[in-house]
Amino acid sequence: MAEEKLTEIEKERLLAFKDSRSRDDYDRELYGLLRTRKILKLSELDDAIRLAIVHFIEAFFESQKDLLVTPGSNQENLIKGALTVSLLIGCEAGRKLRRPLTAKRVRK
């Protein structure tokens, strides 16, 4: 019997469904650390960084468009998942920049 593999859309749907059902199995230590962080306002972000984030989110959602318009998908959880992925990628990128997202760049 041939093994059938899930498509990317099917994998995403499965994860969105799983996340909507298993609400208690999360990293409480990480959640606690996240709760201690101040939520930034748009006006606090560096203009160039804010626009880079906007462009990234637009590109990310464009790449996920097929998934978001699929009938029967749990769009709320798909959007939460997409924003989570964006957040994690942004955190990694911020580490590489080695400066806070609120720091104004010195233009030469």
C-alpha positions in Angstrom: 0.0 0.0 0.0 1.4 3.4 -1.0 1.9 5.9 1.8 -0.1 9.1 1.4 1.5 12.2 2.6 -0.4 15.3 3.9 -0.2 18.4 1.8 1.0 21.6 3.5 -2.6 22.9 3.6 -3.7 19.6 5.3 -0.9 19.9 7.8 -1.8 23.5 8.6 -5.5 22.5 9.1 -4.5 19.7 11.4 -2.4 22.0 13.5 -5.1 24.6 13.7 -7.6 21.9 14.8 -5.2 20.5 17.3 -4.5 24.0 18.8 -8.2 24.7 19.1 -8.7 21.4 21.1 -5.6 21.1 23.3 -5.7 24.4 25.2 -3.9 23.2 28.4 -0.7 21.7 27.0 1.4 24.8 26.7 4.7 26.0 28.0 3.6 27.9 31.2 7.2 29.2 31.9 7.3 30.8 28.4 3.8 32.2 28.8 4.8 33.7 32.2 7.8 35.4 30.5 5.7 36.7 27.7 3.3 38.2 30.2 6.1 40.2 31.9 7.0 41.9 28.6 5.6 45.3 27.9 3.4 45.4 24.8 4.8 47.9 22.3 2.6 50.6 20.7 3.1 51.2 17.0 4.4 54.7 17.8 7.3 53.2 19.8 8.6 51.1 16.9 11.4 52.5 14.7 9.7 53.6 11.4 11.9 51.5 9.2 11.5 48.4 11.4 7.7 48.8 11.6 7.5 49.0 7.8 9.7 45.9 7.4 7.4 44.0 9.8 4.3 45.1 7.8 5.9 44.0 4.5 6.8 40.6 6.1 3.3 40.0 7.4 1.8 40.9 4.0 4.1 38.5 2.3 3.5 35.8 4.9 -0.3 36.1 4.5 0.0 36.2 0.7 1.9 32.8 0.9 -0.9 31.4 3.1 -3.8 32.7 1.1 -4.9 29.2 -0.2 -5.1 28.0 3.4 -7.1 31.0 4.7 -9.8 30.8 2.0 -10.3 27.0 2.2 -13.9 26.2 3.1 -14.3 24.5 6.5 -11.0 25.7 7.9 -10.9 27.2 11.3 -9.7 30.7 10.2 -9.4 32.2 13.7 -6.9 29.5 14.7 -5.1 29.7 11.3 -4.7 33.4 11.7 -3.4 33.0 15.3 -0.9 30.4 14.0 0.2 32.7 11.2 0.7 35.5 13.7 2.6 33.2 16.0 4.9 32.2 13.2 5.5 35.8 12.3 6.2 36.6 16.0 8.8 33.8 16.3 10.5 34.7 13.0 10.6 38.4 14.1 12.2 37.4 17.5 14.9 35.5 15.7 15.5 38.4 13.3 15.6 40.8 16.2 18.4 38.8 17.8 20.4 39.0 14.6 19.9 42.8 14.5 21.2 42.9 18.1 19.2 46.0 18.9 15.8 46.6 20.2 13.0 47.2 17.7 12.4 50.6 19.3 16.0 51.8 18.7 16.2 54.4 16.0 18.7 53.5 13.3 21.6 55.9 12.8 21.5 56.8 9.1 24.8 57.6 7.5 
